[in-house]
């Protein structure tokens, strides 16, 4: 027998190859099961049939318990998706995969750019356990850079060129040390949050300093979802606020849903 041979028909290289095949098959199985901890079971909308949930060939894995530092235990997979209200829209053609048309207010329908994840309804926290995102009035030791234009007191102009309110406060991320939201008082005297990544602060001597928003119109600031607390925002509330401004990129005006040319 040659070098590395175990028997006349089996050698070390052959055993190594078989072991690799077993390892790779196990890896594929493991990754497939772990990928089903979010977003499963899948819902299949078929015409003239009830919604059928599909979990694939291998089924759904047993729940795994994640112990978080501040929010207790988190199970995955979970049953939160089963408690999700039905989508506020209907299929245009009734065929699977066809576009869904909102049936109610498109700005809060949760469809398209307005879709959001049902995260936990708790505040995010820093590694020290402090509330992560807070207004400057509740963040001692934090201030705006003196080189930048202070947005507080500036008018907020919507995509239609009209004033929808004014900035009364800035909310900062105490972990990342940046502005996350601008607190806006609307014309109807409501306090709402404007995500900073949807806003542009202008320093303009001719037109005047201002904050512009292209995703929604001035009057639509009245419909921005509010927070339960005046000084805190939960993970779920962040999703809803971001989804509202995201929905405006498509649904703020009827023209935005039409072809460009």
N, C-alpha and C positions, 0 to 999 in steps of 0.2 A: 504493500500500500504506500501511496505517496505521502509527502509531508502534509500534516494537518488532517489526515484521514482518520476517522473514528472507526468506521467499518468499511467494507468494500464498496458500499453504496452511499454512505453518509460521511461528510467531512465538516470541519469547523465553519467554513465559509457558508455552507448550506444552512447550518443551524442559525448563524447570525442573520441570514436573509429571512428565515422563518420568524425569528424573534422580532425583526424590524417590521414585518407585515403585521404581526400581532400588536405591536406597539402602535403602529399607525392606525389600525382599525379601532383600537381603544381610544386613541386621540380623537378620531372623527366622531365616535359615539359620544365622548365627553363634551366636545365643543357643540355638537348638535343639541344635546340636552340642556347645556348651560345657556344656549342662545334662546331658549324658550322660557326664560324667567321673566321676560317683559314682552308684551304684545301678543301673547297667546292665551287662549285659542283664537285662531283667525276666524273672522266672520265671512261667510260666503253669501252674498246677496244674489239669488237667482230669481229670474222673472216668474211670478205666479207661484212662488214657493216660500215657505217660512224661512227665516234666517237660520242657517246651519253653521254650527261652530266646528272647525276642523283643527286638529292638533297634530296632524302628520302621522307618519308611520310609527314612530317611536313613542308617541304619546307625550304627556306633560310630566316633567320631573317632580319629585317630591319637594315640598316647600323647604327652602333653606332659610334659616333665621340669621339675620344680620343685627348685631347688637350695636346700636349707635351711641355716641357719647352723651347726647342731650335729648333724644327723641324716642327713647325706648327701643323696642324690637321692631324690626322691619322684615316682613315675610315676602319671599319671592319664590315662585309666582304667588300672586295675591288675587283677591276677589274684587278689587276696586273697579276693574273694568266692567264687572257684572252689574255694578251699581250705577254705571254711567248712564245719564239720560240719553234717549235716542237723538240722533243727529237732526237738527232743525233744518232739514232739507229733503229734497226728493230727486231721484234720478231723472234726467231729461229724456232718456229713451227707455228706461226700464231694464237695460242690459247691463251686466256686470262690467265695471270699469268705465262707464259713461260719466260725464260731468254731473255734479250734484248742484241743484239750484236751491238757494236758501228759501225757506218758506216763511220766515219771520224777519226780524231785523238782521240784515246781513252782517252788521258790525259786531254783533254778539252771537252769531250763529255757530261759531266754532268751525267754520268751513274754510278751506283753502288757506290763505295767509293768516286767517284769523283762528286757526286751529291751535290748541294748546294741550299740554299734558296735565292730568289731574295729580299734581304733586301734593304732598302733605300740607295741611292747613296750619302750619307752624312757622315761626320766624326762623330765618337762617342765623347761625351763630358763628362767632370767631372761635379759634382754637382755645381761647381762654374761657369761653362760655358766654361772652357778652353778645348782645343783639348786634348783628353785623351791619345792617343798613338802617340808618337813623337820620333824622334831620339835624342840621348843624346846631340847632338850639338844644339838642340832646346829646351833643358830642363834644364835651369839654376837651380842649387841647387840639381841636381840628379847626382849620380856617382855610379860606380860599387863597390861592397864590396871588400876591399883590401884582404880579405881572399880567394877570388875566383880568378880563372885564367881569365884574361882579354882576351876575344875571338877576339878582334880586331887585325888584322894582321895575324891570323891563317889561314892555308889552309883549304878548305872545301872539304872533300873526299866523293864521291858518293858510292852507293852500289857496284859498280864494282871495287872499290879500286883506282880509278883515281881521280885526283884533278879537281874539277869543277869550282873553283874560290877561292877567299879569303874574309874573313870578313873585312869590312871597317867601320862598325858602328853597334851599338846596339840600338834597339828601345824599349823604356820603356813605361809601363802603369802607368800613373801618379796617378791613383786611387788605383791600387793594389800594386804599388811599386815593380814591377818585370819586367823582360825582356820578351817582347812578340815576337819580331822578331830580326833576325840578318840580316843586310844589306850586301849582297854578291855582289862583283864585279866578273862577270863571265870571262871565258877565252876570250869571245867575247866583253869584256868591257861593258857589260850591268849591270845595278844596279837592283837587284831583292831582294825580301824579303824571308827569310827562317823562317818559324814558329819555335819558340823555342822548342815546344813539339815534333818536328820532328828531332831535332838536339841533339847530345851528344858532350860535350866538354871534350876532353881527355887531361890529364896532364901526359905525357909519356916521360921519359928521354931517352929511347932507340929509339923509333920510332919518337919521336918529338911531341910536342903539336899540336893538330889538332881538327877539328870539323868534325864529321862523320854524314852522312845521309844515312839511309837504304831504304828510300821510293823511291828514284829516282836515276838514273845513273848520272855520272858527266856531260855528254853531254846534259842531259835534263834540266840542270839549265838555258840553253838558252831559253827555252820555258815557263819559269815561268811568269805568267801575271804580268805586271808592274802597277804602280800607276800613276795617273795623276799628282800628286804633289810629289816633291822630299822629302817633310817633313811631309806629311800627308797620311793617308790611310782611305778610306771610308768603311762603313759597307759592301757594296757590293763587294768592292775590297778585303776585308778580306775573304769573302766567296769564291771568285774565287781563291785566293792564297792557302787557306787551301784545297780547292777541288782538286787543281793540285797535291799537295803532297799526298793527300788521294788517288787519282786515281793511283798514282805510286805504292802503296802497292799491286795493282792487275795487273796494265797494264804496268809497267815499263819494264818488260821482258816477252816474251811469256811463259817462264817456270812458272811464278807466277800464271798463269791461269790454270795450269794443276794440277792433284791430287798429293798429297804428296807421295803416295805409289802406 
